[in-house]
Each structure stands twice: as C-alpha cells, then as structure tokens.
Amino acid sequence: GLSINPSGTLIAAVKSRVNIASHGYLLLWDARSGKLLSSKDVGATNIGDVAFSPDGARLAYTVGENIKFVRISNKGH
C-alpha cells in the first residue's frame, strides 16, 4: 500500500513481512526531500493498505483483518 496526503507533502507506505520471522512496517516520508520521517514496527503481522484521512491528520492502515489509526504530526508539513 502507498498513499500521499492531501497537501502532497507526505508519503506513507507499508512493508509487509516477508516470512514468519520478519515484521511489517508503516513508513512515512517527506515528499519534498525524500527523507524517511518514521518507521513504525507493527510486529509479526501482515500489514496491507494505507490511506490518509481527507484532512491529512490521521493515517489508517490494515493489519490482518483489522484497521488501525495513527495521528500524524503536522510539524513542518
């Protein structure tokens, strides 16, 4: 999964686990500089789609059959 926030300043992506021993990650980049801002380890679960809320304040992502939400800091964005 990949998503760009409504203002075009942030890019979110997910990295699913590769095997039983690996973990899934939620990744957040600055779209202008390409700098990785955050890498959240979601554990040994399958992570899927990711999407910003319409106001860009939250990020939703799927883990297995569940939907998780995180608040996005707007510092500098």
PDB file of N, CA, C and O in Angstrom:
ATOM      1  N   GLY A   1       0.808  -1.185   0.000  1.00  0.00           N
ATOM      2  CA  GLY A   1       0.000   0.000   0.000  1.00  0.00           C
ATOM      3  C   GLY A   1       0.851   1.248   0.000  1.00  0.00           C
ATOM      4  O   GLY A   1       1.952   1.264   0.551  1.00  0.00           O
ATOM      5  N   LEU A   2       0.335   2.294  -0.623  1.00  0.00           N
ATOM      6  CA  LEU A   2       1.013   3.580  -0.726  1.00  0.00           C
ATOM      7  C   LEU A   2      -0.040   4.666  -0.746  1.00  0.00           C
ATOM      8  O   LEU A   2      -1.089   4.499  -1.369  1.00  0.00           O
ATOM      9  N   SER A   3       0.225   5.795  -0.062  1.00  0.00           N
ATOM     10  CA  SER A   3      -0.720   6.902  -0.034  1.00  0.00           C
ATOM     11  C   SER A   3       0.036   8.218   0.096  1.00  0.00           C
ATOM     12  O   SER A   3       1.076   8.284   0.751  1.00  0.00           O
ATOM     13  N   ILE A   4      -0.494   9.267  -0.532  1.00  0.00           N
ATOM     14  CA  ILE A   4       0.056  10.613  -0.428  1.00  0.00           C
ATOM     15  C   ILE A   4      -0.986  11.465   0.275  1.00  0.00           C
ATOM     16  O   ILE A   4      -2.173  11.389  -0.044  1.00  0.00           O
ATOM     17  N   ASN A   5      -0.543  12.289   1.246  1.00  0.00           N
ATOM     18  CA  ASN A   5      -1.508  13.098   1.976  1.00  0.00           C
ATOM     19  C   ASN A   5      -2.115  14.167   1.070  1.00  0.00           C
ATOM     20  O   ASN A   5      -1.549  14.470   0.019  1.00  0.00           O
ATOM     21  N   PRO A   6      -3.264  14.749   1.457  1.00  0.00           N
ATOM     22  CA  PRO A   6      -3.964  15.699   0.597  1.00  0.00           C
ATOM     23  C   PRO A   6      -3.135  16.909   0.175  1.00  0.00           C
ATOM     24  O   PRO A   6      -3.346  17.439  -0.917  1.00  0.00           O
ATOM     25  N   SER A   7      -2.202  17.359   1.005  1.00  0.00           N
ATOM     26  CA  SER A   7      -1.383  18.516   0.633  1.00  0.00           C
ATOM     27  C   SER A   7      -0.171  18.136  -0.208  1.00  0.00           C
ATOM     28  O   SER A   7       0.546  19.009  -0.697  1.00  0.00           O
ATOM     29  N   GLY A   8       0.059  16.833  -0.377  1.00  0.00           N
ATOM     30  CA  GLY A   8       1.168  16.361  -1.201  1.00  0.00           C
ATOM     31  C   GLY A   8       2.532  16.430  -0.539  1.00  0.00           C
ATOM     32  O   GLY A   8       3.553  16.331  -1.218  1.00  0.00           O
ATOM     33  N   THR A   9       2.565  16.599   0.781  1.00  0.00           N
ATOM     34  CA  THR A   9       3.837  16.745   1.486  1.00  0.00           C
ATOM     35  C   THR A   9       4.353  15.472   2.139  1.00  0.00           C
ATOM     36  O   THR A   9       5.535  15.382   2.472  1.00  0.00           O
ATOM     37  N   LEU A  10       3.482  14.489   2.327  1.00  0.00           N
ATOM     38  CA  LEU A  10       3.869  13.238   2.987  1.00  0.00           C
ATOM     39  C   LEU A  10       3.484  12.037   2.136  1.00  0.00           C
ATOM     40  O   LEU A  10       2.467  12.036   1.443  1.00  0.00           O
ATOM     41  N   ILE A  11       4.325  11.021   2.209  1.00  0.00           N
ATOM     42  CA  ILE A  11       4.051   9.749   1.541  1.00  0.00           C
ATOM     43  C   ILE A  11       4.093   8.654   2.600  1.00  0.00           C
ATOM     44  O   ILE A  11       5.060   8.552   3.355  1.00  0.00           O
ATOM     45  N   ALA A  12       3.051   7.843   2.656  1.00  0.00           N
ATOM     46  CA  ALA A  12       3.004   6.715   3.580  1.00  0.00           C
ATOM     47  C   ALA A  12       3.006   5.424   2.772  1.00  0.00           C
ATOM     48  O   ALA A  12       2.400   5.340   1.704  1.00  0.00           O
ATOM     49  N   ALA A  13       3.692   4.431   3.295  1.00  0.00           N
ATOM     50  CA  ALA A  13       3.737   3.123   2.644  1.00  0.00           C
ATOM     51  C   ALA A  13       3.825   2.050   3.712  1.00  0.00           C
ATOM     52  O   ALA A  13       4.171   2.321   4.862  1.00  0.00           O
ATOM     53  N   VAL A  14       3.508   0.840   3.315  1.00  0.00           N
ATOM     54  CA  VAL A  14       3.637  -0.295   4.218  1.00  0.00           C
ATOM     55  C   VAL A  14       4.603  -1.301   3.621  1.00  0.00           C
ATOM     56  O   VAL A  14       4.701  -1.454   2.403  1.00  0.00           O
ATOM     57  N   LYS A  15       5.309  -1.979   4.501  1.00  0.00           N
ATOM     58  CA  LYS A  15       6.209  -3.064   4.108  1.00  0.00           C
ATOM     59  C   LYS A  15       5.729  -4.299   4.847  1.00  0.00           C
ATOM     60  O   LYS A  15       5.868  -4.401   6.065  1.00  0.00           O
ATOM     61  N   SER A  16       5.170  -5.221   4.110  1.00  0.00           N
ATOM     62  CA  SER A  16       4.660  -6.450   4.721  1.00  0.00           C
ATOM     63  C   SER A  16       5.804  -7.366   5.112  1.00  0.00           C
ATOM     64  O   SER A  16       6.908  -7.297   4.570  1.00  0.00           O
ATOM     65  N   ARG A  17       5.504  -8.215   6.061  1.00  0.00           N
ATOM     66  CA  ARG A  17       6.528  -9.165   6.473  1.00  0.00           C
ATOM     67  C   ARG A  17       6.813 -10.138   5.334  1.00  0.00           C
ATOM     68  O   ARG A  17       5.926 -10.466   4.546  1.00  0.00           O
ATOM     69  N   VAL A  18       8.038 -10.586   5.260  1.00  0.00           N
ATOM     70  CA  VAL A  18       8.478 -11.465   4.183  1.00  0.00           C
ATOM     71  C   VAL A  18       8.319 -12.930   4.573  1.00  0.00           C
ATOM     72  O   VAL A  18       7.984 -13.770   3.738  1.00  0.00           O
ATOM     73  N   ASN A  19       8.560 -13.228   5.839  1.00  0.00           N
ATOM     74  CA  ASN A  19       8.445 -14.603   6.323  1.00  0.00           C
ATOM     75  C   ASN A  19       7.981 -14.582   7.777  1.00  0.00           C
ATOM     76  O   ASN A  19       7.732 -13.512   8.333  1.00  0.00           O
ATOM     77  N   ILE A  20       7.866 -15.726   8.376  1.00  0.00           N
ATOM     78  CA  ILE A  20       7.358 -15.828   9.748  1.00  0.00           C
ATOM     79  C   ILE A  20       8.224 -15.056  10.737  1.00  0.00           C
ATOM     80  O   ILE A  20       7.700 -14.517  11.712  1.00  0.00           O
ATOM     81  N   ALA A  21       9.525 -14.988  10.515  1.00  0.00           N
ATOM     82  CA  ALA A  21      10.429 -14.327  11.456  1.00  0.00           C
ATOM     83  C   ALA A  21      10.489 -12.815  11.262  1.00  0.00           C
ATOM     84  O   ALA A  21      11.004 -12.120  12.138  1.00  0.00           O
ATOM     85  N   SER A  22       9.985 -12.278  10.151  1.00  0.00           N
ATOM     86  CA  SER A  22      10.099 -10.843   9.894  1.00  0.00           C
ATOM     87  C   SER A  22       8.876 -10.080  10.407  1.00  0.00           C
ATOM     88  O   SER A  22       7.867 -10.679  10.777  1.00  0.00           O
ATOM     89  N   HIS A  23       8.983  -8.751  10.423  1.00  0.00           N
ATOM     90  CA  HIS A  23       7.921  -7.878  10.895  1.00  0.00           C
ATOM     91  C   HIS A  23       7.416  -7.005   9.754  1.00  0.00           C
ATOM     92  O   HIS A  23       8.090  -6.849   8.736  1.00  0.00           O
ATOM     93  N   GLY A  24       6.220  -6.436   9.931  1.00  0.00           N
ATOM     94  CA  GLY A  24       5.675  -5.465   8.995  1.00  0.00           C
ATOM     95  C   GLY A  24       5.956  -4.062   9.507  1.00  0.00           C
ATOM     96  O   GLY A  24       6.111  -3.861  10.712  1.00  0.00           O
ATOM     97  N   TYR A  25       6.025  -3.084   8.598  1.00  0.00           N
ATOM     98  CA  TYR A  25       6.338  -1.707   8.972  1.00  0.00           C
ATOM     99  C   TYR A  25       5.415  -0.726   8.277  1.00  0.00           C
ATOM    100  O   TYR A  25       4.991  -0.945   7.143  1.00  0.00           O
ATOM    101  N   LEU A  26       5.111   0.358   8.974  1.00  0.00           N
ATOM    102  CA  LEU A  26       4.418   1.514   8.418  1.00  0.00           C
ATOM    103  C   LEU A  26       5.484   2.595   8.283  1.00  0.00           C
ATOM    104  O   LEU A  26       6.120   2.969   9.268  1.00  0.00           O
ATOM    105  N   LEU A  27       5.680   3.100   7.060  1.00  0.00           N
ATOM    106  CA  LEU A  27       6.745   4.051   6.764  1.00  0.00           C
ATOM    107  C   LEU A  27       6.161   5.386   6.337  1.00  0.00           C
ATOM    108  O   LEU A  27       5.140   5.431   5.651  1.00  0.00           O
ATOM    109  N   LEU A  28       6.814   6.486   6.747  1.00  0.00           N
ATOM    110  CA  LEU A  28       6.347   7.826   6.409  1.00  0.00           C
ATOM    111  C   LEU A  28       7.530   8.654   5.923  1.00  0.00           C
ATOM    112  O   LEU A  28       8.545   8.758   6.612  1.00  0.00           O
ATOM    113  N   TRP A  29       7.397   9.249   4.725  1.00  0.00           N
ATOM    114  CA  TRP A  29       8.454  10.064   4.125  1.00  0.00           C
ATOM    115  C   TRP A  29       7.992  11.495   3.899  1.00  0.00           C
ATOM    116  O   TRP A  29       6.802  11.757   3.722  1.00  0.00           O
ATOM    117  N   ASP A  30       8.951  12.420   3.907  1.00  0.00           N
ATOM    118  CA  ASP A  30       8.730  13.785   3.452  1.00  0.00           C
ATOM    119  C   ASP A  30       8.787  13.737   1.925  1.00  0.00           C
ATOM    120  O   ASP A  30       9.799  13.326   1.357  1.00  0.00           O
ATOM    121  N   ALA A  31       7.713  14.150   1.261  1.00  0.00           N
ATOM    122  CA  ALA A  31       7.635  14.040  -0.202  1.00  0.00           C
ATOM    123  C   ALA A  31       8.604  14.986  -0.898  1.00  0.00           C
ATOM    124  O   ALA A  31       9.059  14.694  -2.004  1.00  0.00           O
ATOM    125  N   ARG A  32       8.924  16.101  -0.277  1.00  0.00           N
ATOM    126  CA  ARG A  32       9.820  17.081  -0.914  1.00  0.00           C
ATOM    127  C   ARG A  32      11.270  16.634  -0.875  1.00  0.00           C
ATOM    128  O   ARG A  32      11.971  16.695  -1.885  1.00  0.00           O
ATOM    129  N   SER A  33      11.721  16.185   0.292  1.00  0.00           N
ATOM    130  CA  SER A  33      13.135  15.835   0.447  1.00  0.00           C
ATOM    131  C   SER A  33      13.415  14.352   0.243  1.00  0.00           C
ATOM    132  O   SER A  33      14.550  13.966  -0.036  1.00  0.00           O
ATOM    133  N   GLY A  34      12.383  13.517   0.382  1.00  0.00           N
ATOM    134  CA  GLY A  34      12.579  12.074   0.305  1.00  0.00           C
ATOM    135  C   GLY A  34      13.088  11.473   1.609  1.00  0.00           C
ATOM    136  O   GLY A  34      13.384  10.280   1.670  1.00  0.00           O
ATOM    137  N   LYS A  35      13.190  12.295   2.655  1.00  0.00           N
ATOM    138  CA  LYS A  35      13.693  11.838   3.952  1.00  0.00           C
ATOM    139  C   LYS A  35      12.660  10.955   4.653  1.00  0.00           C
ATOM    140  O   LYS A  35      11.481  11.300   4.729  1.00  0.00           O
ATOM    141  N   LEU A  36      13.121   9.811   5.164  1.00  0.00           N
ATOM    142  CA  LEU A  36      12.263   8.932   5.960  1.00  0.00           C
ATOM    143  C   LEU A  36      12.031   9.593   7.310  1.00  0.00           C
ATOM    144  O   LEU A  36      12.982   9.852   8.048  1.00  0.00           O
ATOM    145  N   LEU A  37      10.777   9.865   7.636  1.00  0.00           N
ATOM    146  CA  LEU A  37      10.427  10.540   8.880  1.00  0.00           C
ATOM    147  C   LEU A  37      10.086   9.574   9.995  1.00  0.00           C
ATOM    148  O   LEU A  37      10.319   9.867  11.168  1.00  0.00           O
ATOM    149  N   SER A  38       9.530   8.416   9.637  1.00  0.00           N
ATOM    150  CA  SER A  38       9.064   7.485  10.656  1.00  0.00           C
ATOM    151  C   SER A  38       9.018   6.069  10.092  1.00  0.00           C
ATOM    152  O   SER A  38       8.687   5.853   8.926  1.00  0.00           O
ATOM    153  N   SER A  39       9.357   5.120  10.946  1.00  0.00           N
ATOM    154  CA  SER A  39       9.252   3.708  10.610  1.00  0.00           C
ATOM    155  C   SER A  39       8.656   3.011  11.824  1.00  0.00           C
ATOM    156  O   SER A  39       9.339   2.822  12.831  1.00  0.00           O
ATOM    157  N   LYS A  40       7.385   2.629  11.735  1.00  0.00           N
ATOM    158  CA  LYS A  40       6.673   2.001  12.861  1.00  0.00           C
ATOM    159  C   LYS A  40       6.623   0.497  12.649  1.00  0.00           C
ATOM    160  O   LYS A  40       6.042   0.019  11.675  1.00  0.00           O
ATOM    161  N   ASP A  41       7.227  -0.238  13.554  1.00  0.00           N
ATOM    162  CA  ASP A  41       7.198  -1.700  13.533  1.00  0.00           C
ATOM    163  C   ASP A  41       5.823  -2.140  14.034  1.00  0.00           C
ATOM    164  O   ASP A  41       5.457  -1.853  15.174  1.00  0.00           O
ATOM    165  N   VAL A  42       5.068  -2.829  13.194  1.00  0.00           N
ATOM    166  CA  VAL A  42       3.741  -3.292  13.595  1.00  0.00           C
ATOM    167  C   VAL A  42       3.745  -4.750  14.031  1.00  0.00           C
ATOM    168  O   VAL A  42       2.688  -5.341  14.252  1.00  0.00           O
ATOM    169  N   GLY A  43       4.924  -5.324  14.155  1.00  0.00           N
ATOM    170  CA  GLY A  43       5.045  -6.677  14.660  1.00  0.00           C
ATOM    171  C   GLY A  43       4.966  -7.737  13.573  1.00  0.00           C
ATOM    172  O   GLY A  43       4.968  -7.437  12.379  1.00  0.00           O
ATOM    173  N   ALA A  44       4.898  -8.964  14.012  1.00  0.00           N
ATOM    174  CA  ALA A  44       4.895 -10.110  13.099  1.00  0.00           C
ATOM    175  C   ALA A  44       3.482 -10.361  12.584  1.00  0.00           C
ATOM    176  O   ALA A  44       2.916 -11.436  12.784  1.00  0.00           O
ATOM    177  N   THR A  45       2.926  -9.364  11.925  1.00  0.00           N
ATOM    178  CA  THR A  45       1.591  -9.472  11.355  1.00  0.00           C
ATOM    179  C   THR A  45       1.626  -9.007   9.910  1.00  0.00           C
ATOM    180  O   THR A  45       2.574  -8.349   9.483  1.00  0.00           O
ATOM    181  N   ASN A  46       0.602  -9.347   9.171  1.00  0.00           N
ATOM    182  CA  ASN A  46       0.517  -8.899   7.782  1.00  0.00           C
ATOM    183  C   ASN A  46      -0.102  -7.514   7.738  1.00  0.00           C
ATOM    184  O   ASN A  46      -1.232  -7.324   8.189  1.00  0.00           O
ATOM    185  N   ILE A  47       0.620  -6.552   7.203  1.00  0.00           N
ATOM    186  CA  ILE A  47       0.133  -5.192   7.061  1.00  0.00           C
ATOM    187  C   ILE A  47      -0.224  -4.992   5.590  1.00  0.00           C
ATOM    188  O   ILE A  47       0.483  -5.473   4.704  1.00  0.00           O
ATOM    189  N   GLY A  48      -1.320  -4.282   5.335  1.00  0.00           N
ATOM    190  CA  GLY A  48      -1.797  -4.164   3.958  1.00  0.00           C
ATOM    191  C   GLY A  48      -1.893  -2.737   3.485  1.00  0.00           C
ATOM    192  O   GLY A  48      -0.877  -2.057   3.338  1.00  0.00           O
ATOM    193  N   ASP A  49      -3.100  -2.276   3.246  1.00  0.00           N
ATOM    194  CA  ASP A  49      -3.333  -0.956   2.677  1.00  0.00           C
ATOM    195  C   ASP A  49      -3.088   0.159   3.684  1.00  0.00           C
ATOM    196  O   ASP A  49      -3.093  -0.056   4.896  1.00  0.00           O
ATOM    197  N   VAL A  50      -2.870   1.371   3.140  1.00  0.00           N
ATOM    198  CA  VAL A  50      -2.655   2.555   3.954  1.00  0.00           C
ATOM    199  C   VAL A  50      -3.345   3.731   3.262  1.00  0.00           C
ATOM    200  O   VAL A  50      -3.353   3.817   2.034  1.00  0.00           O
ATOM    201  N   ALA A  51      -3.929   4.645   4.066  1.00  0.00           N
ATOM    202  CA  ALA A  51      -4.616   5.808   3.494  1.00  0.00           C
ATOM    203  C   ALA A  51      -4.641   6.952   4.503  1.00  0.00           C
ATOM    204  O   ALA A  51      -4.819   6.733   5.701  1.00  0.00           O
ATOM    205  N   PHE A  52      -4.459   8.180   4.002  1.00  0.00           N
ATOM    206  CA  PHE A  52      -4.592   9.376   4.825  1.00  0.00           C
ATOM    207  C   PHE A  52      -6.060   9.751   4.933  1.00  0.00           C
ATOM    208  O   PHE A  52      -6.846   9.486   4.023  1.00  0.00           O
ATOM    209  N   SER A  53      -6.428  10.371   6.057  1.00  0.00           N
ATOM    210  CA  SER A  53      -7.767  10.932   6.186  1.00  0.00           C
ATOM    211  C   SER A  53      -7.859  12.153   5.268  1.00  0.00           C
ATOM    212  O   SER A  53      -6.828  12.710   4.892  1.00  0.00           O
ATOM    213  N   PRO A  54      -9.067  12.580   4.900  1.00  0.00           N
ATOM    214  CA  PRO A  54      -9.216  13.734   3.996  1.00  0.00           C
ATOM    215  C   PRO A  54      -8.521  15.008   4.490  1.00  0.00           C
ATOM    216  O   PRO A  54      -8.074  15.820   3.680  1.00  0.00           O
ATOM    217  N   ASP A  55      -8.428  15.188   5.817  1.00  0.00           N
ATOM    218  CA  ASP A  55      -7.755  16.381   6.343  1.00  0.00           C
ATOM    219  C   ASP A  55      -6.257  16.155   6.564  1.00  0.00           C
ATOM    220  O   ASP A  55      -5.548  17.080   6.961  1.00  0.00           O
ATOM    221  N   GLY A  56      -5.768  14.935   6.311  1.00  0.00           N
ATOM    222  CA  GLY A  56      -4.349  14.620   6.445  1.00  0.00           C
ATOM    223  C   GLY A  56      -3.867  14.475   7.875  1.00  0.00           C
ATOM    224  O   GLY A  56      -2.668  14.311   8.102  1.00  0.00           O
ATOM    225  N   ALA A  57      -4.767  14.531   8.845  1.00  0.00           N
ATOM    226  CA  ALA A  57      -4.380  14.480  10.258  1.00  0.00           C
ATOM    227  C   ALA A  57      -4.194  13.065  10.784  1.00  0.00           C
ATOM    228  O   ALA A  57      -3.540  12.866  11.807  1.00  0.00           O
ATOM    229  N   ARG A  58      -4.760  12.084  10.096  1.00  0.00           N
ATOM    230  CA  ARG A  58      -4.677  10.694  10.547  1.00  0.00           C
ATOM    231  C   ARG A  58      -4.305   9.783   9.379  1.00  0.00           C
ATOM    232  O   ARG A  58      -4.478  10.114   8.206  1.00  0.00           O
ATOM    233  N   LEU A  59      -3.792   8.635   9.761  1.00  0.00           N
ATOM    234  CA  LEU A  59      -3.420   7.618   8.793  1.00  0.00           C
ATOM    235  C   LEU A  59      -4.075   6.318   9.216  1.00  0.00           C
ATOM    236  O   LEU A  59      -3.989   5.924  10.379  1.00  0.00           O
ATOM    237  N   ALA A  60      -4.725   5.653   8.281  1.00  0.00           N
ATOM    238  CA  ALA A  60      -5.343   4.350   8.554  1.00  0.00           C
ATOM    239  C   ALA A  60      -4.553   3.288   7.804  1.00  0.00           C
ATOM    240  O   ALA A  60      -4.119   3.512   6.674  1.00  0.00           O
ATOM    241  N   TYR A  61      -4.367   2.133   8.433  1.00  0.00           N
ATOM    242  CA  TYR A  61      -3.698   1.026   7.766  1.00  0.00           C
ATOM    243  C   TYR A  61      -4.303  -0.282   8.249  1.00  0.00           C
ATOM    244  O   TYR A  61      -4.844  -0.360   9.352  1.00  0.00           O
ATOM    245  N   THR A  62      -4.208  -1.298   7.421  1.00  0.00           N
ATOM    246  CA  THR A  62      -4.782  -2.590   7.788  1.00  0.00           C
ATOM    247  C   THR A  62      -3.699  -3.519   8.311  1.00  0.00           C
ATOM    248  O   THR A  62      -2.584  -3.565   7.792  1.00  0.00           O
ATOM    249  N   VAL A  63      -4.057  -4.253   9.349  1.00  0.00           N
ATOM    250  CA  VAL A  63      -3.203  -5.293   9.912  1.00  0.00           C
ATOM    251  C   VAL A  63      -4.073  -6.524  10.014  1.00  0.00           C
ATOM    252  O   VAL A  63      -4.972  -6.592  10.852  1.00  0.00           O
ATOM    253  N   GLY A  64      -3.807  -7.497   9.164  1.00  0.00           N
ATOM    254  CA  GLY A  64      -4.677  -8.656   9.105  1.00  0.00           C
ATOM    255  C   GLY A  64      -6.062  -8.213   8.679  1.00  0.00           C
ATOM    256  O   GLY A  64      -6.223  -7.619   7.612  1.00  0.00           O
ATOM    257  N   GLU A  65      -7.061  -8.492   9.494  1.00  0.00           N
ATOM    258  CA  GLU A  65      -8.439  -8.093   9.203  1.00  0.00           C
ATOM    259  C   GLU A  65      -8.860  -6.852   9.982  1.00  0.00           C
ATOM    260  O   GLU A  65     -10.038  -6.495   9.979  1.00  0.00           O
ATOM    261  N   ASN A  66      -7.914  -6.187  10.651  1.00  0.00           N
ATOM    262  CA  ASN A  66      -8.211  -5.017  11.480  1.00  0.00           C
ATOM    263  C   ASN A  66      -7.731  -3.735  10.821  1.00  0.00           C
ATOM    264  O   ASN A  66      -6.788  -3.749  10.030  1.00  0.00           O
ATOM    265  N   ILE A  67      -8.382  -2.627  11.152  1.00  0.00           N
ATOM    266  CA  ILE A  67      -7.955  -1.306  10.691  1.00  0.00           C
ATOM    267  C   ILE A  67      -7.403  -0.560  11.892  1.00  0.00           C
ATOM    268  O   ILE A  67      -8.063  -0.473  12.927  1.00  0.00           O
ATOM    269  N   LYS A  68      -6.206  -0.025  11.762  1.00  0.00           N
ATOM    270  CA  LYS A  68      -5.545   0.738  12.823  1.00  0.00           C
ATOM    271  C   LYS A  68      -5.449   2.197  12.379  1.00  0.00           C
ATOM    272  O   LYS A  68      -5.410   2.485  11.182  1.00  0.00           O
ATOM    273  N   PHE A  69      -5.410   3.112  13.341  1.00  0.00           N
ATOM    274  CA  PHE A  69      -5.314   4.544  13.057  1.00  0.00           C
ATOM    275  C   PHE A  69      -4.169   5.154  13.849  1.00  0.00           C
ATOM    276  O   PHE A  69      -3.935   4.783  15.000  1.00  0.00           O
ATOM    277  N   VAL A  70      -3.456   6.090  13.232  1.00  0.00           N
ATOM    278  CA  VAL A  70      -2.426   6.859  13.933  1.00  0.00           C
ATOM    279  C   VAL A  70      -2.611   8.328  13.582  1.00  0.00           C
ATOM    280  O   VAL A  70      -3.001   8.665  12.464  1.00  0.00           O
ATOM    281  N   ARG A  71      -2.327   9.198  14.543  1.00  0.00           N
ATOM    282  CA  ARG A  71      -2.390  10.633  14.314  1.00  0.00           C
ATOM    283  C   ARG A  71      -1.053  11.069  13.713  1.00  0.00           C
ATOM    284  O   ARG A  71       0.005  10.611  14.145  1.00  0.00           O
ATOM    285  N   ILE A  72      -1.104  11.951  12.721  1.00  0.00           N
ATOM    286  CA  ILE A  72       0.080  12.454  12.045  1.00  0.00           C
ATOM    287  C   ILE A  72       0.418  13.828  12.592  1.00  0.00           C
ATOM    288  O   ILE A  72      -0.454  14.694  12.678  1.00  0.00           O
ATOM    289  N   SER A  73       1.677  14.039  12.965  1.00  0.00           N
ATOM    290  CA  SER A  73       2.125  15.358  13.391  1.00  0.00           C
ATOM    291  C   SER A  73       2.306  16.230  12.163  1.00  0.00           C
ATOM    292  O   SER A  73       2.869  15.786  11.162  1.00  0.00           O
ATOM    293  N   ASN A  74       1.840  17.451  12.227  1.00  0.00           N
ATOM    294  CA  ASN A  74       1.961  18.362  11.080  1.00  0.00           C
ATOM    295  C   ASN A  74       3.132  19.320  11.211  1.00  0.00           C
ATOM    296  O   ASN A  74       3.137  20.360  10.552  1.00  0.00           O
ATOM    297  N   LYS A  75       4.110  19.017  12.022  1.00  0.00           N
ATOM    298  CA  LYS A  75       5.285  19.872  12.180  1.00  0.00           C
ATOM    299  C   LYS A  75       6.000  20.002  10.850  1.00  0.00           C
ATOM    300  O   LYS A  75       6.499  19.019  10.303  1.00  0.00           O
ATOM    301  N   GLY A  76       6.046  21.201  10.344  1.00  0.00           N
ATOM    302  CA  GLY A  76       6.779  21.452   9.107  1.00  0.00           C
ATOM    303  C   GLY A  76       6.106  20.949   7.865  1.00  0.00           C
ATOM    304  O   GLY A  76       6.717  20.968   6.796  1.00  0.00           O
ATOM    305  N   HIS A  77       4.839  20.486   7.956  1.00  0.00           N
ATOM    306  CA  HIS A  77       4.155  19.950   6.774  1.00  0.00           C
ATOM    307  C   HIS A  77       2.845  20.649   6.572  1.00  0.00           C
ATOM    308  O   HIS A  77       2.119  20.339   5.627  1.00  0.00           O
TER     309      HIS A  77
END
